[in-house]
Amino acid sequence: MVHALMTVSRIPTRQRIVNTALELFASKGITETTTRQIADFAQVNEVTLFRHFGNKHGLLLAVLQECLQKYLVLAQVGESLMVSDISSQSDLRRFLKYYIQSSLRALESVPELVRSLVGEAGQYPLESRQALAQGINQVNQTIATAINDVLVNSRLQYSLPPIKLANLLNTCILGYAVITLTSDVQAIWRDRDEFVSTLVDMFVQEVNPISQARPINDISAETVREILLQAKKCGAKDYAIAYLLFGSGLTAIDITRLRLKDYQHQANHGILLTRDATGNERSVPLNQKILGHRYGSATNNPLSAYLKTRKNELKDLKDLKNIEEIAPLILSSEGKPLSLEEIEQLWERWTQPYRNLNGSPLTIDQARHTWCLEMLSRGIDVDSFCIISGIKPKELQAYQTRLNQKLAIDKAIALDA
């Protein structure tokens, strides 16, 4: 029953139409709801509706975006469980159970909308389908970040990247919701609890603890220079990302979170402000020298060169309020926020010709290991290192052990000089 919206006269016309359409779509279905009904309930002229949205599919597109934004908020609420006392598999289980149950409740709260989306999907224009896919990818990205933080804080590891885990998790959730709302789900699952428990078990049983004495596998200076050269050949964006990985020690997830405002200059150095899933911030210097080779200056480096390629776009956006607060530092190839998946694909492209001594491919976390060892080898004190790297003191031993190994090898080689 749509009635509450009509009494809220202060709600802007466009938002009032979207709110009304969402309620009607959710209660009656998309096909059964007409633009005349929406206009009447929203207390606007039907011409006004068309002026804002063009047609019914344009309005549906706005409704889908609204739903996905609310779903993103739900996903981010799940990250509130990423607290400092997370330390075991049970915390991962708790997070997954919370997120799955909350997601199912959200989907089941609008049954007619879900049924209509499934039954009428073939009638939607390409724009609507692309918007829906983009929204789902945003949710997946948010959950991938949360899963990664749980794994890191719990010192756990999984055989698949967090983004693939998030994709699989949300596919299972959406699939169960569709089955629940369109068929007899009890013929497949006894109840929701059985489904949730089975899905959680499937994810958790593949998780393994990370050894406290995990080896640190860095990359040689010669290979790092070759990788940066390969990235440079691929274009300004690739070069900028590679520079961030080796010049600041940021993880791929850290890079996806960066906004324009997070890149600053202090004296003659570039500074990056990054934050974790709980909002904790840390400042990281963007080194001009990487393993003895200089890559420009604070104002003229691979990252600043990439930002110059976006000069016209940024100029056009300057009129928008707080654009630097929301604009990503680096965009994907489609002009959207950069994703973990794209960074991993770029990394594979740059590093394909190179291998570790045991023949295994180079992994993106080795860039961070390399940066950490370089900082320690330059003589930074332990407290400062922990502050800028975000590494906990109890994790330092593995880095110090690897650094001692490298120094010992260098001394042995020097005997032949």
FIKOL-665090 format. One record per residue (C-alpha): residue in one letter; x, y, z. Coordinates in steps of 0.05 Angstrom, whole numbers. Layout:
<rs>
 residuo   east  north     up
       a      X      Y      Z
...
</rs>
This chain:
<rs>
 residuo   east  north     up
       m      0      0      0
       v     32     66    -22
       h     12    121     24
       a     71    146     66
       l    106    177      7
       m     48    222    -11
       t     51    258     56
       v    125    276     50
       s    119    339      8
       r    191    360     22
       i    220    301    -17
       p    245    326    -86
       t    199    308   -143
       r    248    260   -177
       q    262    222   -113
       r    188    219    -96
       i    174    187   -163
       v    230    136   -153
       n    206    119    -83
       t    135    110   -107
       a    156     67   -166
       l    197     23   -120
       e    138     11    -74
       l     90     -3   -131
       f    140    -48   -168
       a    153    -86   -103
       s     79    -95    -86
       k     48   -105   -155
       g    105   -123   -202
       i    135    -83   -259
       t     87   -104   -314
       e     24    -92   -272
       t     47    -23   -252
       t     32     34   -301
       t     65    102   -306
       r     -3    133   -294
       q     -9     97   -227
       i     61    118   -207
       a     47    191   -225
       d    -19    190   -187
       f     10    160   -124
       a     70    208   -127
       q     22    266   -137
       v     54    290   -201
       n     32    297   -273
       e     50    238   -318
       v     85    288   -364
       t    131    305   -305
       l    148    232   -298
       f    167    227   -372
       r    207    291   -368
       h    250    262   -312
       f    257    190   -337
       g    237    188   -411
       n    195    125   -404
       k    179     67   -358
       h    245     32   -371
       g    283     96   -354
       l    245     98   -289
       l    261     24   -276
       l    334     40   -287
       a    331     93   -233
       v    295     45   -186
       l    348     -9   -198
       q    403     41   -182
       e    367     61   -118
       c    360    -12    -96
       l    432    -27   -110
       q    455     33    -70
       k    415      8    -11
       y    445    -61    -22
       l    514    -30    -22
       v    499      2     46
       l    479    -67     71
       a    545    -95     45
       q    584    -40     80
       v    547    -52    145
       g    576   -123    143
       e    645    -91    146
       s    629    -65    215
       l    646   -136    238
       m    718   -122    217
       v    742   -105    287
       s    809   -114    319
       d    791   -178    357
       i    780   -218    293
       s    830   -275    298
       s    800   -341    277
       q    758   -381    227
       s    697   -371    272
       d    700   -296    256
       l    699   -311    181
       r    640   -357    193
       r    604   -304    233
       f    615   -251    179
       l    591   -297    122
       k    529   -319    161
       y    510   -247    177
       y    519   -223    106
       i    482   -281     73
       q    422   -277    120
       s    418   -201    114
       s    422   -204     38
       l    367   -256     34
       r    322   -215     79
       a    333   -154     36
       l    316   -192    -28
       e    256   -226      2
       s    228   -160     26
       v    212   -141    -46
       p    186   -208    -75
       e    145   -179   -132
       l    203   -136   -155
       v    250   -196   -157
       r    199   -238   -194
       s    187   -183   -245
       l    262   -172   -255
       v    271   -246   -270
       g    208   -255   -312
       e    215   -192   -353
       a    291   -188   -360
       g    288   -203   -434
       q    247   -140   -446
       y    296    -92   -414
       p    339    -47   -458
       l    414    -56   -458
       e    423      6   -414
       s    382    -25   -358
       r    418    -91   -361
       q    486    -57   -360
       a    466    -14   -301
       l    443    -75   -262
       a    509   -112   -278
       q    549    -51   -257
       g    512    -47   -191
       i    523   -120   -176
       n    597   -111   -191
       q    599    -54   -140
       v    568   -100    -87
       n    618   -155   -105
       q    676   -106    -98
       t    653    -84    -30
       i    645   -154     -4
       a    712   -175    -34
       t    745   -120      7
       a    710   -143     70
       i    728   -217     58
       n    801   -198     46
       d    803   -158    111
       v    773   -216    150
       l    824   -264    120
       v    882   -217    134
       n    860   -201    206
       s    848   -275    219
       r    913   -296    186
       l    876   -341    139
       q    886   -355     65
       y    842   -379      9
       s    861   -410    -58
       l    818   -360    -97
       p    824   -284    -99
       p    773   -247    -55
       i    737   -217   -115
       k    723   -287   -143
       l    698   -309    -75
       a    652   -248    -72
       n    626   -262   -143
       l    611   -335   -125
       l    580   -317    -58
       n    531   -266    -87
       t    514   -311   -145
       c    493   -365    -96
       i    453   -315    -55
       l    417   -286   -115
       g    404   -356   -142
       y    373   -380    -77
       a    329   -317    -73
       v    304   -328   -144
       i    288   -401   -131
       t    253   -383    -66
       l    209   -331   -100
       t    194   -369   -164
       s    187   -442   -144
       d    181   -492    -87
       v    248   -483    -53
       q    234   -538     -2
       a    241   -589    -58
       i    315   -568    -59
       w    330   -540     10
       r    294   -558     74
       d    296   -486     98
       r    337   -423     94
       d    381   -442    153
       e    403   -506    118
       f    422   -466     56
       v    460   -413     96
       s    497   -465    137
       t    516   -505     75
       l    541   -444     38
       v    582   -420     98
       d    611   -489    107
       m    630   -492     34
       f    670   -428     39
       v    701   -438    108
       q    725   -509     97
       e    771   -485     41
       v    805   -434     86
       n    874   -450    114
       p    912   -414    169
       i    974   -375    148
       s   1037   -398    184
       q   1065   -346    231
       a   1132   -357    199
       r   1107   -348    128
       p   1163   -336     78
       i   1171   -268     47
       n   1182   -274    -27
       d   1208   -209    -57
       i   1227   -192   -129
       s   1297   -175   -152
       a   1315   -103   -170
       e   1329   -122   -242
       t   1261   -156   -250
       v   1225    -98   -217
       r   1255    -50   -268
       e   1233    -97   -325
       i   1162   -101   -297
       l   1157    -25   -292
       l   1183    -20   -363
       q   1131    -70   -387
       a   1076    -30   -351
       k   1102     35   -383
       k   1096      4   -452
       c   1024    -14   -437
       g   1003     58   -424
       a   1000    114   -372
       k    949     79   -328
       d    988     14   -324
       y   1052     51   -308
       a   1017     91   -253
       i    989     28   -220
       a   1056     -8   -224
       y   1089     54   -194
       l   1040     54   -136
       l   1052    -20   -122
       f   1128    -15   -120
       g   1134     57    -97
       s   1086     58    -38
       g   1076    -15    -18
       l   1000     -9    -24
       t    960    -72    -36
       a    914    -78    -96
       i    854    -67    -50
       d    887     -4    -23
       i    893     23    -93
       t    819     11   -110
       r    800     53    -49
       l    842    114    -68
       r    807    179    -86
       l    835    241   -119
       k    839    276    -52
       d    883    220    -25
       y    942    241    -68
       q    977    301    -37
       h   1044    336    -38
       q   1084    354     23
       a   1150    391     10
       n   1184    351    -45
       h   1148    285    -35
       g   1082    255    -56
       i   1039    227      1
       l    982    177     -6
       l    926    172     46
       t    897    103     49
       r    845     71     94
       d    823      1    113
       a    753    -28    116
       t    741      0    186
       g    761     71    165
       n    829     72    198
       e    875    117    158
       r    950    117    147
       s    996    161    105
       v   1046    129     59
       p   1103    163     22
       l   1105    153    -53
       n   1179    138    -64
       q   1214    172   -121
       k   1269    120   -120
       i   1252     46   -126
       l   1310     -3   -114
       g   1362     49   -134
       h   1327     75   -196
       r   1293    143   -197
       y   1223    150   -227
       g   1214    225   -234
       s   1199    274   -178
       a   1142    290   -131
       t   1106    330   -185
       n   1130    292   -247
       n   1124    217   -240
       p   1084    159   -271
       l   1023    176   -227
       s   1023    251   -243
       a   1032    234   -317
       y    970    190   -315
       l    930    244   -280
       k    949    293   -335
       t    916    246   -385
       r    852    258   -346
       k    862    333   -345
       n    803    351   -389
       e    757    303   -352
       l    778    332   -284
       k    770    403   -311
       d    698    387   -332
       l    684    358   -263
       k    711    416   -223
       d    643    449   -221
       l    614    389   -185
       k    613    396   -109
       n    665    355    -71
       i    687    318   -135
       e    755    302   -105
       e    720    269    -46
       i    686    217    -91
       a    726    213   -156
       p    772    151   -159
       l    846    165   -165
       i    850    114   -222
       l    794     93   -268
       s    782     26   -303
       s    786     20   -378
       e    710     33   -380
       g    717     97   -341
       k    689     65   -277
       p    723     55   -209
       l    782      9   -214
       s    769    -63   -191
       l    813   -116   -159
       e    801   -160   -218
       e    828   -109   -268
       i    890    -96   -226
       e    904   -171   -223
       q    895   -176   -299
       l    943   -119   -310
       w    994   -150   -263
       e    991   -216   -302
       r   1002   -178   -367
       w   1065   -142   -341
       t   1095   -202   -306
       q   1078   -258   -355
       p   1151   -266   -379
       y   1180   -271   -309
       r   1181   -327   -257
       n   1204   -340   -186
       l   1265   -385   -176
       n   1219   -444   -165
       g   1184   -431   -232
       s   1120   -404   -202
       p   1089   -340   -230
       l   1100   -274   -194
       t   1042   -254   -149
       i   1018   -184   -136
       d   1032   -187    -61
       q   1106   -195    -78
       a   1107   -122    -98
       r   1089   -103    -27
       h   1140   -151      2
       t   1193   -119    -43
       w   1175    -49    -19
       c   1175    -70     54
       l   1244   -100     49
       e   1270    -39     13
       m   1244      7     69
       l   1277    -37    122
       s   1342    -41     83
       r   1345     35     79
       g   1348     37    155
       i   1278     59    174
       d   1264     45    248
       v   1214     -9    265
       d   1161     36    295
       s   1160     82    235
       f   1158     23    188
       c   1097     -7    223
       i   1062     61    220
       i   1070     72    145
       s   1063     -1    124
       g   1004    -20    169
       i   1042    -84    186
       k   1034   -107    258
       p   1097   -115    300
       k   1086   -190    308
       e   1091   -197    232
       l   1158   -163    228
       q   1200   -224    242
       a   1187   -255    174
       y   1210   -191    139
       q   1271   -184    183
       t   1290   -257    171
       r   1285   -248     95
       l   1325   -182     99
       n   1380   -217    138
       q   1382   -272     85
       k   1391   -220     30
       l   1445   -183     68
       a   1482   -247     82
       i   1481   -266      8
       d   1506   -196    -12
       k   1564   -202     37
       a   1582   -270     10
       i   1581   -245    -62
       a   1624   -186    -42
       l   1679   -234    -22
       d   1689   -250    -96
       a   1698   -178   -115
</rs>
